[in-house]
Amino acid sequence: MADIKTKCKDCGKEMSVSEYAEEVVCSSCGSSFRVKNDEEEKQIAQEKRKAIKERVDQGSEGIPQTLSVNEILINSFVKKKKNALQGTYVRAGIVCLIVAVIASICNYTDVLPPSAKSFLTIHMPWLFIVLHIFVILAAFKDNVFDGILSLILPPYAYYYIFFKSDEYMFKAIFLGLLVGYGVNYFHFVVDSSDNFISWGNRMLDGDY
């Protein structure tokens, strides 16, 4: 027969009693209390914690069993959020690949009729300008400083969307289109800049 440790509920004195005892009288203050119910409550509480841990551990491998229930729940939430983020990366990567392949086929092959291919070649740079405006608006929404930099420094807008923004699907589509039509867009920007500079020089020279 083993003894168990218990404390008096009134005076707090610690004593050893038989594991089969149901009611104990404190030798210090004379009050009586039931021991078995306290042990049963502790056991029920332990079983509840164990059940919660088991449910959490079904999707949370590797979490140490010595952690508290709250710590396990927090770690489980963090792991689920991380898994969801990884899934978003995978989906964005697939979308980017699909858009890049389709755009490249349309631009660099003769799959499309010449008229349709010419239409896309001419108008695709304007689509990039529209997307660039959306990037600037998104930057302003996220942070005014990022918005101002994206507005006055166009290259910064690309840095923002690809390295700071959380709009993964938007950046996937944007990057896919750049893979297919980025060269055309670059030539469009260069030609437009040359035309603008030439116009400015004519204005300064008085040649309207």
Secondary structure, DSSP 8 states (H G I E B T S, - for coil): --EEEEE-TTT--EEEEETT-SEEE-TTT--EEESHHHHHHHHHHHHHHHHHHHHHHTT-TT--TTS-HHHHHHHHHHHHHHHHHHHHHHHHHHHHHHHHHHHHHHHHSS-S-HHHHHHHHHHHHHHHHHHHHHHHHHHHHH-HHHHHHHHH-HHHHHHHHHHT---HHHHHHHHHHHHHHHHHHHHHHHHHHHHHHHHHHHHHHT--
